[in-house]
Amino acid sequence: MSSSEQEFLLSASSDYQSTATTTKDEENDEEDNGAPKVVRPSSNRRLHNATTTTIEYVDHFSLQAPSDAIRFRGTAVRVFANGTQQFQMVQQQQKQQQQQEQQQPPQQPHSNDKATPRTTLKAKITSDGSAGLSMIRGLYTLVAILMLGFLLIFAIQVLLFLFVSLVMQGGLSSKQSLNWFHLLGTILSAPIFVHGLSSVLTMATEFVIDTWQGHDFFRSVLLRISSVVIDWTSFWFFLGIPLVVLLYQLLWTGAEHWWVPTALTWFGCILVSFGTFCIVVTYFEIWGALEMLSHHPDFQEQFTIRHDLGRLLKRAIYLRQLYTYSGVRHKTFYIEGAQTLFSPNRSYGEPRDGGGSSSSRSSGRGLADDEFVQESMSWYTHLTLRGASNQRLFQRYDIPKRQFHVEDALDRTVYVTDSTWNLEKLFCQRSSARSVLVVNGSSRVTPGQLGSSLACAVLGQVVRILLVTGFVKWAANLNGLVTVVVIVLCTFVQRAAFYKIYVLWDAYRDTRRRQLQRAAQRQQRQQGQGQREEQEEEREEQQEREEREEDQGVSEVIFQITETHRLTRPTDNAVWILFGLEVVFLFVFPLWMLFDVGNKPIAILFAIFGLFSSLRHYFNVPVVLSELGSLDLLDGEFIRTRRPTSTSSTAAVAEEDEASRQQDMALQDWREKNRLSKIVAHISQGARRDAWVAVIGTLLLMFLFLFLSAFSSGSNNGSASTPDNLLPDFRYLPQEGTFQYPTCAMTTEFAIPGGSNGTALADYAYLASIAYVAPESMPDMLNAWFGPNKATDRVDFVTKYRASDPAQQKSAVHYKLIQFADNPDFAVVTIRGTSNGWDMISDAQLWSAAYLAQMVRALLPMGEVWNPILEELVAMIGILQTSSLREVAFYVQTSEFVKYLKSQKAFATLRVTGHSLGGGLAMITGAQTHTPAIGLSGPNAIISRQTLFPPVTVEELNKYTFNIIPDRDPVPQIDDPAKNVQHISCLAAANNFVDCHTSLRSLCDIQYTCGSLHRPTLCECAMLYGYPEPDPTGNRTFAEACGHLKKK
């Protein structure tokens, strides 16, 4: 046995013989040839004693696969597979006489009694995994994770384009009329999108995990298809077809960029596999719900698909509505003791004999600690209780009806013993987990272990509160009082977790108190033994032995269970009225409005998600399980035709055929329960699904808030500003003895008229920053920087152009045209950056997919290898855009304006600049119109370039764009940059990295490093941004010049 195997003795007390053991001849044959014999078990196997005891093996449906019984060289082995690990139970027989001979001295005579066989069960864990297998599965999984990442990007883009369409056609603009029906239809489409997208992402998560585990889940779902077929099909889709494409590219075509078609083929194959996975899982999920429902106690007769399917579907919808709209009460019991629940269908709160007296309650002593019983009802339940008075919409149950929890129906209980204990388990435990803490008995958790878990749980909650408070204080620079308020609020939110820790501690203390009391009673009886008669002593000793055996053999446990009971339910008429309202207002009306808006791709997607979500919502396995409470009714009669009874001529053959048929049917029933339990646990409900619902719901609310805020705030022409902070009589000298930025002196063709090569970089940064200034303030701002009447804001030119184009009139993009007196043929188009909700919409529309693609790439090991296809994948997501969605793309308006200027030949030399969003738009405009563009802190366009209309090439971005990127500025990190960039410093504090995005801070760094030459400096450089004070060239001191500005 290898050192990695773990063994322990399970049983060595009785003389058992397995029904799976072979005859003597068979054993001899096996010993001769050494070949193991594998027996596929039915749903159970028995080990029985010749006299009284029988042990029956039963495979629970939660196992990864049915166990295998193997007979090899006189040893029976039962194998339980779990991925690459095997749990083996080895049954070995050894004659009792042989064991005694080993223990007796050699001179002692042996007994001639017949030897009694002794059976031991030895458990061990082995693994058949390897480094090569892990490497191949890891390769598969990486591509699956890439697919999951782009599905998430797709989901976010769906929500974004849903609301972008609402902007254009729904009227959320100060320049357009508001269509309330379009707005309402779009908002009502949200539930189906949240349900559908979260379901797809949940399945994608399980698909990734199943890929790493060797497709075990998919095999259990497709139980009628051979595992050979499934594995070979998976191999071809996950590796074979991409490998064929790779070899074709290398050996046949000799393509230079062979990786691009190979990677795209690989991604496409994984996507097809995932689509098949979704269809199969959804089909069996719905079919399993209908099968269980066909065995509902309300229906005594067997359903047939042809005649009763309609009635069955109606019943499924009815149960779904009861589950959704009934008023329920949640009652949480904290159980401590050694007894079990006397009936699986009875409540922990009910007395054992069904009575209500205190004496009857005492019969259930040890089940529930009445000190810790929590009961809660939502406001909706209180409302239905009031509405049940007239019984028009709701009816009240005479006796509350139990609604079972899925965890109980799946029989998922985890025991925490001294061997399975872990320090962090209590803190990280799922709220719905059924964990049983063993506190008394041979495997009890030690006081040190439990105390450590409680301390870790308390410490974890405290650390969580302090971390949240610390990050909030770090980001918002809170004062002491506000910090205390945040701590109190966080503690209030986590109060339930602290209460649970206290309850567990109290329950454990009570259990230990009872143990100490029993020990004290035994000690008192031992002290009084000399004063009692011999018969009474024997009786008390027997009682003491029984108590010890009870303490050691029966484990006392602590666990928490929450029961749900329906107090009210909607009436039959209300059920179908609510169903009709759901169909009309959550599907028909939103679908109509989406098509009416003109958002055809989103409308078609909504129709698909609507069908998909409706089927999974109304024919829902957890809903049926909450009604039935068990998978025991899943016997396959609804979906499988039983094989006919054998008509063999002899009774022995007929009996053997019947036994084989029963074993085969039992195995099929186990597989169906196993399949449905996995679908329920991994897909229908659980932590993964809840997490994705929370993510998608949060994103949807964020987009909704963004668009509503854009509508409420509207758009403006900029803010008023004065040049008081510009200092013409101060200067920064170029930093000597250090390397300056290579672009401090730009080439001559980029120099602003009246300036020089040395001021060009600062000039474009200044022009980008004043794009936010209102038109009426522009003359003063231009005169203060360039000199009196040296530069002019051509508002008249821009206004006349926008008036001639309806699309320009509706657009919220703002740009200015600056003309210079020293060279009237030289002009600069400066585009305003993010200033309001409309600008944020444009940011999200243009760069959200590229930014998310970068995140996926960063999370993947060796993610850079996918660079050649990132732009292709982002472009595929861009098909969600329609012509109406392009109307809010700001770059379309800016590019059209520059094209107009060039077509009119109004200026011989034209440049484009902008900050933030304006910088990104400037670079896109420059690449599309072949006009040099200088961006300041602008997002890039390498990954997103194919989503543009028209697309731009990498060569165009490298040739016509230039981006100034401050350190730690998050915005220019979006998308991959082209070749021409200039990184500059940022002196902002580490917890204020957002301030690195400030345009004036960047201008200060450029002037401080390159020198201001004959351009004015800014008060903000020294007063707000941490740079040294500039040198005066006049009679004013810096304090006199900037005294009006409060120092930071």
DAMOMO-V829535 format. One record per residue. N is the residue number from 1. RES is the residue in one small letter. PSI is psi in whole degrees, -180 to 180 (NA if undefined). Layout:
N_RES_PSI / N_RES_PSI
//
This chain:
1_m_133 / 2_s_163 / 3_s_-20 / 4_s_-12 / 5_e_142 / 6_q_127 / 7_e_150 / 8_f_151 / 9_l_124 / 10_l_-47 / 11_s_134 / 12_a_30 / 13_s_-23 / 14_s_160 / 15_d_92 / 16_y_151 / 17_q_127 / 18_s_140 / 19_t_-18 / 20_a_-5 / 21_t_156 / 22_t_171 / 23_t_172 / 24_k_-40 / 25_d_-41 / 26_e_-37 / 27_e_-42 / 28_n_-40 / 29_d_-43 / 30_e_-38 / 31_e_-30 / 32_d_-50 / 33_n_-13 / 34_g_9 / 35_a_128 / 36_p_151 / 37_k_123 / 38_v_129 / 39_v_118 / 40_r_116 / 41_p_160 / 42_s_-157 / 43_s_-12 / 44_n_160 / 45_r_154 / 46_r_140 / 47_l_123 / 48_h_151 / 49_n_147 / 50_a_-18 / 51_t_-66 / 52_t_-44 / 53_t_138 / 54_t_129 / 55_i_127 / 56_e_122 / 57_y_131 / 58_v_123 / 59_d_118 / 60_h_149 / 61_f_-8 / 62_s_-8 / 63_l_155 / 64_q_-38 / 65_a_160 / 66_p_144 / 67_s_157 / 68_d_134 / 69_a_123 / 70_i_135 / 71_r_121 / 72_f_115 / 73_r_47 / 74_g_5 / 75_t_131 / 76_a_128 / 77_v_134 / 78_r_123 / 79_v_127 / 80_f_114 / 81_a_140 / 82_n_89 / 83_g_-127 / 84_t_4 / 85_q_151 / 86_q_130 / 87_f_119 / 88_q_133 / 89_m_112 / 90_v_123 / 91_q_120 / 92_q_139 / 93_q_136 / 94_q_130 / 95_k_140 / 96_q_-36 / 97_q_-39 / 98_q_-37 / 99_q_-39 / 100_q_-36 / 101_e_-34 / 102_q_-24 / 103_q_-23 / 104_q_153 / 105_p_154 / 106_p_-34 / 107_q_-12 / 108_q_130 / 109_p_150 / 110_h_153 / 111_s_148 / 112_n_8 / 113_d_154 / 114_k_133 / 115_a_138 / 116_t_124 / 117_p_141 / 118_r_129 / 119_t_131 / 120_t_145 / 121_l_119 / 122_k_128 / 123_a_138 / 124_k_159 / 125_i_129 / 126_t_169 / 127_s_140 / 128_d_19 / 129_g_169 / 130_s_166 / 131_a_-38 / 132_g_-42 / 133_l_-42 / 134_s_-38 / 135_m_-43 / 136_i_-46 / 137_r_-36 / 138_g_-37 / 139_l_-46 / 140_y_-45 / 141_t_-35 / 142_l_-43 / 143_v_-37 / 144_a_-38 / 145_i_-39 / 146_l_-42 / 147_m_-43 / 148_l_-43 / 149_g_-42 / 150_f_-24 / 151_l_-39 / 152_l_-42 / 153_i_-43 / 154_f_-43 / 155_a_-43 / 156_i_-39 / 157_q_-35 / 158_v_-48 / 159_l_-40 / 160_l_-50 / 161_f_-25 / 162_l_-44 / 163_f_-27 / 164_v_-40 / 165_s_-36 / 166_l_-33 / 167_v_-47 / 168_m_-44 / 169_q_-25 / 170_g_-13 / 171_g_14 / 172_l_65 / 173_s_142 / 174_s_-14 / 175_k_1 / 176_q_160 / 177_s_150 / 178_l_121 / 179_n_103 / 180_w_-30 / 181_f_-42 / 182_h_-41 / 183_l_-46 / 184_l_-42 / 185_g_-40 / 186_t_-42 / 187_i_-39 / 188_l_-17 / 189_s_-11 / 190_a_-45 / 191_p_-43 / 192_i_-40 / 193_f_-42 / 194_v_-47 / 195_h_-46 / 196_g_-48 / 197_l_-41 / 198_s_-35 / 199_s_-44 / 200_v_-43 / 201_l_-34 / 202_t_-45 / 203_m_-37 / 204_a_-39 / 205_t_-45 / 206_e_-35 / 207_f_-42 / 208_v_-47 / 209_i_-42 / 210_d_-33 / 211_t_-43 / 212_w_-33 / 213_q_9 / 214_g_27 / 215_h_30 / 216_d_-42 / 217_f_-44 / 218_f_-35 / 219_r_-42 / 220_s_-27 / 221_v_-45 / 222_l_65 / 223_l_-18 / 224_r_-9 / 225_i_138 / 226_s_143 / 227_s_-26 / 228_v_-45 / 229_v_-44 / 230_i_-45 / 231_d_-40 / 232_w_-40 / 233_t_-44 / 234_s_-40 / 235_f_-46 / 236_w_-38 / 237_f_-34 / 238_f_-23 / 239_l_-40 / 240_g_-54 / 241_i_-47 / 242_p_-36 / 243_l_-39 / 244_v_-43 / 245_v_-41 / 246_l_-47 / 247_l_-36 / 248_y_-43 / 249_q_-38 / 250_l_-44 / 251_l_-29 / 252_w_-56 / 253_t_-28 / 254_g_34 / 255_a_145 / 256_e_-44 / 257_h_67 / 258_w_-22 / 259_w_-30 / 260_v_-55 / 261_p_-32 / 262_t_-47 / 263_a_-41 / 264_l_-40 / 265_t_-43 / 266_w_-48 / 267_f_-42 / 268_g_-39 / 269_c_-42 / 270_i_-38 / 271_l_-40 / 272_v_-42 / 273_s_-41 / 274_f_-40 / 275_g_-43 / 276_t_-42 / 277_f_-47 / 278_c_-45 / 279_i_-46 / 280_v_-47 / 281_v_-44 / 282_t_-42 / 283_y_-50 / 284_f_-26 / 285_e_-48 / 286_i_-43 / 287_w_-39 / 288_g_-39 / 289_a_-43 / 290_l_-37 / 291_e_-46 / 292_m_-38 / 293_l_-30 / 294_s_-19 / 295_h_17 / 296_h_141 / 297_p_-23 / 298_d_-16 / 299_f_114 / 300_q_-34 / 301_e_160 / 302_q_134 / 303_f_149 / 304_t_141 / 305_i_-40 / 306_r_-42 / 307_h_-29 / 308_d_6 / 309_l_-41 / 310_g_-42 / 311_r_-34 / 312_l_-42 / 313_l_-40 / 314_k_-40 / 315_r_-38 / 316_a_-44 / 317_i_-40 / 318_y_-45 / 319_l_-37 / 320_r_-42 / 321_q_-38 / 322_l_-42 / 323_y_-36 / 324_t_-42 / 325_y_0 / 326_s_148 / 327_g_127 / 328_v_158 / 329_r_131 / 330_h_130 / 331_k_122 / 332_t_125 / 333_f_141 / 334_y_104 / 335_i_139 / 336_e_136 / 337_g_-171 / 338_a_-5 / 339_q_158 / 340_t_168 / 341_l_130 / 342_f_-20 / 343_s_133 / 344_p_-19 / 345_n_7 / 346_r_156 / 347_s_151 / 348_y_-22 / 349_g_-8 / 350_e_148 / 351_p_157 / 352_r_-40 / 353_d_5 / 354_g_-5 / 355_g_178 / 356_g_3 / 357_s_166 / 358_s_-33 / 359_s_-39 / 360_s_-33 / 361_r_-31 / 362_s_-22 / 363_s_-21 / 364_g_23 / 365_r_139 / 366_g_-9 / 367_l_-53 / 368_a_140 / 369_d_104 / 370_d_-16 / 371_e_-26 / 372_f_73 / 373_v_117 / 374_q_138 / 375_e_135 / 376_s_145 / 377_m_139 / 378_s_168 / 379_w_-30 / 380_y_-40 / 381_t_-43 / 382_h_-37 / 383_l_-42 / 384_t_-31 / 385_l_-38 / 386_r_-40 / 387_g_-17 / 388_a_-5 / 389_s_-38 / 390_n_-9 / 391_q_29 / 392_r_-44 / 393_l_-34 / 394_f_150 / 395_q_147 / 396_r_135 / 397_y_138 / 398_d_-44 / 399_i_123 / 400_p_137 / 401_k_130 / 402_r_133 / 403_q_110 / 404_f_152 / 405_h_146 / 406_v_-37 / 407_e_-38 / 408_d_-39 / 409_a_-35 / 410_l_-5 / 411_d_50 / 412_r_94 / 413_t_133 / 414_v_129 / 415_y_131 / 416_v_109 / 417_t_-176 / 418_d_-24 / 419_s_-33 / 420_t_0 / 421_w_146 / 422_n_145 / 423_l_-42 / 424_e_-3 / 425_k_-42 / 426_l_-41 / 427_f_-38 / 428_c_5 / 429_q_139 / 430_r_146 / 431_s_-30 / 432_s_4 / 433_a_143 / 434_r_82 / 435_s_131 / 436_v_118 / 437_l_116 / 438_v_117 / 439_v_-4 / 440_n_142 / 441_g_-179 / 442_s_-25 / 443_s_24 / 444_r_151 / 445_v_133 / 446_t_156 / 447_p_-36 / 448_g_-38 / 449_q_-48 / 450_l_-42 / 451_g_-38 / 452_s_-41 / 453_s_-43 / 454_l_-43 / 455_a_-40 / 456_c_-40 / 457_a_-44 / 458_v_-46 / 459_l_-39 / 460_g_-42 / 461_q_-40 / 462_v_-44 / 463_v_-40 / 464_r_-45 / 465_i_-45 / 466_l_-35 / 467_l_-47 / 468_v_-47 / 469_t_-42 / 470_g_-44 / 471_f_-37 / 472_v_-43 / 473_k_-40 / 474_w_-42 / 475_a_-37 / 476_a_-3 / 477_n_56 / 478_l_154 / 479_n_179 / 480_g_-44 / 481_l_-44 / 482_v_-36 / 483_t_-43 / 484_v_-41 / 485_v_-41 / 486_v_-41 / 487_i_-43 / 488_v_-43 / 489_l_-44 / 490_c_-39 / 491_t_-39 / 492_f_-39 / 493_v_-35 / 494_q_16 / 495_r_-35 / 496_a_-38 / 497_a_-42 / 498_f_-38 / 499_y_-40 / 500_k_-39 / 501_i_-42 / 502_y_-42 / 503_v_-44 / 504_l_-42 / 505_w_-43 / 506_d_-42 / 507_a_-41 / 508_y_-39 / 509_r_-41 / 510_d_-41 / 511_t_-45 / 512_r_-34 / 513_r_-41 / 514_r_-38 / 515_q_-43 / 516_l_-36 / 517_q_-44 / 518_r_-40 / 519_a_-39 / 520_a_-40 / 521_q_-41 / 522_r_-40 / 523_q_-38 / 524_q_-39 / 525_r_-36 / 526_q_-37 / 527_q_-27 / 528_g_15 / 529_q_-35 / 530_g_-18 / 531_q_3 / 532_r_160 / 533_e_162 / 534_e_-39 / 535_q_-41 / 536_e_-35 / 537_e_-43 / 538_e_-39 / 539_r_-42 / 540_e_-36 / 541_e_-40 / 542_q_-42 / 543_q_-38 / 544_e_-42 / 545_r_-39 / 546_e_-40 / 547_e_-40 / 548_r_-44 / 549_e_-37 / 550_e_-41 / 551_d_-38 / 552_q_-31 / 553_g_-29 / 554_v_121 / 555_s_132 / 556_e_142 / 557_v_165 / 558_i_129 / 559_f_165 / 560_q_138 / 561_i_139 / 562_t_125 / 563_e_145 / 564_t_130 / 565_h_138 / 566_r_126 / 567_l_-36 / 568_t_161 / 569_r_151 / 570_p_149 / 571_t_166 / 572_d_-42 / 573_n_-41 / 574_a_-35 / 575_v_-48 / 576_w_-27 / 577_i_-45 / 578_l_-38 / 579_f_-44 / 580_g_-41 / 581_l_-39 / 582_e_-46 / 583_v_-43 / 584_v_-51 / 585_f_-19 / 586_l_-6 / 587_f_-59 / 588_v_-52 / 589_f_-48 / 590_p_-40 / 591_l_-42 / 592_w_-46 / 593_m_-38 / 594_l_-40 / 595_f_-37 / 596_d_-32 / 597_v_-29 / 598_g_8 / 599_n_72 / 600_k_-46 / 601_p_-44 / 602_i_-37 / 603_a_-43 / 604_i_-42 / 605_l_-38 / 606_f_-40 / 607_a_-41 / 608_i_-48 / 609_f_-35 / 610_g_-45 / 611_l_-46 / 612_f_-47 / 613_s_-36 / 614_s_-43 / 615_l_-45 / 616_r_-24 / 617_h_-45 / 618_y_-31 / 619_f_76 / 620_n_125 / 621_v_-47 / 622_p_-34 / 623_v_-45 / 624_v_-40 / 625_l_-36 / 626_s_-23 / 627_e_-41 / 628_l_-36 / 629_g_5 / 630_s_158 / 631_l_7 / 632_d_-25 / 633_l_-4 / 634_l_92 / 635_d_1 / 636_g_-3 / 637_e_-28 / 638_f_-29 / 639_i_0 / 640_r_137 / 641_t_120 / 642_r_148 / 643_r_141 / 644_p_155 / 645_t_142 / 646_s_144 / 647_t_36 / 648_s_153 / 649_s_-35 / 650_t_150 / 651_a_-36 / 652_a_-45 / 653_v_-41 / 654_a_-40 / 655_e_-40 / 656_e_-41 / 657_d_-40 / 658_e_-41 / 659_a_-41 / 660_s_-40 / 661_r_-41 / 662_q_-40 / 663_q_-42 / 664_d_-42 / 665_m_-39 / 666_a_-40 / 667_l_-40 / 668_q_-40 / 669_d_-41 / 670_w_-43 / 671_r_-38 / 672_e_-41 / 673_k_-41 / 674_n_-44 / 675_r_-49 / 676_l_-37 / 677_s_-38 / 678_k_-41 / 679_i_-43 / 680_v_-46 / 681_a_-33 / 682_h_-25 / 683_i_-54 / 684_s_-37 / 685_q_172 / 686_g_-179 / 687_a_-36 / 688_r_-48 / 689_r_-44 / 690_d_-39 / 691_a_-43 / 692_w_-36 / 693_v_-42 / 694_a_-42 / 695_v_-52 / 696_i_-41 / 697_g_-41 / 698_t_-44 / 699_l_-41 / 700_l_-43 / 701_l_-37 / 702_m_-45 / 703_f_-40 / 704_l_-44 / 705_f_-40 / 706_l_-45 / 707_f_-36 / 708_l_-37 / 709_s_-35 / 710_a_-40 / 711_f_-43 / 712_s_-37 / 713_s_-26 / 714_g_-156 / 715_s_157 / 716_n_169 / 717_n_1 / 718_g_177 / 719_s_149 / 720_a_145 / 721_s_157 / 722_t_154 / 723_p_24 / 724_d_-28 / 725_n_-2 / 726_l_130 / 727_l_97 / 728_p_-18 / 729_d_25 / 730_f_156 / 731_r_156 / 732_y_129 / 733_l_146 / 734_p_142 / 735_q_121 / 736_e_150 / 737_g_3 / 738_t_163 / 739_f_125 / 740_q_172 / 741_y_137 / 742_p_-26 / 743_t_13 / 744_c_-35 / 745_a_101 / 746_m_168 / 747_t_164 / 748_t_-38 / 749_e_-12 / 750_f_-7 / 751_a_135 / 752_i_136 / 753_p_133 / 754_g_-10 / 755_g_-151 / 756_s_175 / 757_n_-32 / 758_g_-19 / 759_t_-2 / 760_a_-44 / 761_l_-43 / 762_a_-34 / 763_d_-44 / 764_y_-35 / 765_a_-39 / 766_y_-43 / 767_l_-36 / 768_a_-36 / 769_s_-32 / 770_i_4 / 771_a_-20 / 772_y_-8 / 773_v_143 / 774_a_152 / 775_p_-36 / 776_e_-20 / 777_s_-8 / 778_m_-41 / 779_p_-44 / 780_d_-41 / 781_m_-37 / 782_l_-41 / 783_n_-38 / 784_a_-29 / 785_w_-50 / 786_f_-15 / 787_g_158 / 788_p_127 / 789_n_23 / 790_k_-27 / 791_a_146 / 792_t_135 / 793_d_111 / 794_r_69 / 795_v_-37 / 796_d_-40 / 797_f_-46 / 798_v_-43 / 799_t_-43 / 800_k_-41 / 801_y_-45 / 802_r_-30 / 803_a_-24 / 804_s_-9 / 805_d_115 / 806_p_-37 / 807_a_-38 / 808_q_-35 / 809_q_-37 / 810_k_-24 / 811_s_146 / 812_a_6 / 813_v_145 / 814_h_132 / 815_y_159 / 816_k_156 / 817_l_116 / 818_i_124 / 819_q_147 / 820_f_135 / 821_a_-36 / 822_d_-22 / 823_n_88 / 824_p_-17 / 825_d_2 / 826_f_126 / 827_a_153 / 828_v_129 / 829_v_117 / 830_t_129 / 831_i_133 / 832_r_146 / 833_g_-159 / 834_t_119 / 835_s_-19 / 836_n_-173 / 837_g_-35 / 838_w_-40 / 839_d_-37 / 840_m_-36 / 841_i_-46 / 842_s_-41 / 843_d_-51 / 844_a_-41 / 845_q_-41 / 846_l_-37 / 847_w_-1 / 848_s_-42 / 849_a_-43 / 850_a_-41 / 851_y_-43 / 852_l_-36 / 853_a_-38 / 854_q_-39 / 855_m_-43 / 856_v_-45 / 857_r_-40 / 858_a_-32 / 859_l_-22 / 860_l_137 / 861_p_135 / 862_m_40 / 863_g_-21 / 864_e_-20 / 865_v_-18 / 866_w_3 / 867_n_-42 / 868_p_-21 / 869_i_-2 / 870_l_-46 / 871_e_-32 / 872_e_-43 / 873_l_-41 / 874_v_-37 / 875_a_-35 / 876_m_-37 / 877_i_-28 / 878_g_-8 / 879_i_-15 / 880_l_-19 / 881_q_136 / 882_t_178 / 883_s_-35 / 884_s_-33 / 885_l_-29 / 886_r_-17 / 887_e_-23 / 888_v_2 / 889_a_110 / 890_f_-32 / 891_y_-25 / 892_v_-42 / 893_q_-42 / 894_t_-38 / 895_s_-40 / 896_e_-38 / 897_f_-45 / 898_v_-39 / 899_k_-39 / 900_y_-44 / 901_l_-41 / 902_k_-36 / 903_s_-34 / 904_q_-9 / 905_k_41 / 906_a_-29 / 907_f_140 / 908_a_-35 / 909_t_128 / 910_l_135 / 911_r_156 / 912_v_138 / 913_t_171 / 914_g_164 / 915_h_141 / 916_s_-123 / 917_l_-41 / 918_g_-36 / 919_g_-41 / 920_g_-44 / 921_l_-37 / 922_a_-42 / 923_m_-38 / 924_i_-44 / 925_t_-43 / 926_g_-42 / 927_a_-39 / 928_q_-33 / 929_t_2 / 930_h_46 / 931_t_127 / 932_p_132 / 933_a_136 / 934_i_115 / 935_g_144 / 936_l_113 / 937_s_37 / 938_g_146 / 939_p_150 / 940_n_-171 / 941_a_15 / 942_i_-48 / 943_i_-39 / 944_s_7 / 945_r_-30 / 946_q_-9 / 947_t_-9 / 948_l_161 / 949_f_106 / 950_p_160 / 951_p_160 / 952_v_159 / 953_t_164 / 954_v_-38 / 955_e_-40 / 956_e_-40 / 957_l_-39 / 958_n_-30 / 959_k_-34 / 960_y_3 / 961_t_150 / 962_f_131 / 963_n_132 / 964_i_120 / 965_i_106 / 966_p_150 / 967_d_140 / 968_r_11 / 969_d_118 / 970_p_-28 / 971_v_-49 / 972_p_-3 / 973_q_-10 / 974_i_132 / 975_d_165 / 976_d_136 / 977_p_157 / 978_a_-171 / 979_k_-34 / 980_n_99 / 981_v_158 / 982_q_113 / 983_h_134 / 984_i_168 / 985_s_163 / 986_c_124 / 987_l_10 / 988_a_155 / 989_a_156 / 990_a_-33 / 991_n_9 / 992_n_46 / 993_f_-23 / 994_v_-29 / 995_d_-17 / 996_c_-15 / 997_h_-4 / 998_t_130 / 999_s_-40 / 1000_l_-34 / 1001_r_-43 / 1002_s_-39 / 1003_l_-39 / 1004_c_-41 / 1005_d_-38 / 1006_i_-45 / 1007_q_-39 / 1008_y_-39 / 1009_t_-45 / 1010_c_-18 / 1011_g_144 / 1012_s_-18 / 1013_l_-125 / 1014_h_12 / 1015_r_148 / 1016_p_154 / 1017_t_178 / 1018_l_142 / 1019_c_-36 / 1020_e_-27 / 1021_c_-47 / 1022_a_-34 / 1023_m_-34 / 1024_l_-30 / 1025_y_4 / 1026_g_13 / 1027_y_158 / 1028_p_159 / 1029_e_140 / 1030_p_160 / 1031_d_135 / 1032_p_146 / 1033_t_0 / 1034_g_-152 / 1035_n_-13 / 1036_r_145 / 1037_t_164 / 1038_f_-36 / 1039_a_-39 / 1040_e_-38 / 1041_a_-33 / 1042_c_22 / 1043_g_-24 / 1044_h_-14 / 1045_l_124 / 1046_k_130 / 1047_k_141 / 1048_k_NA
//
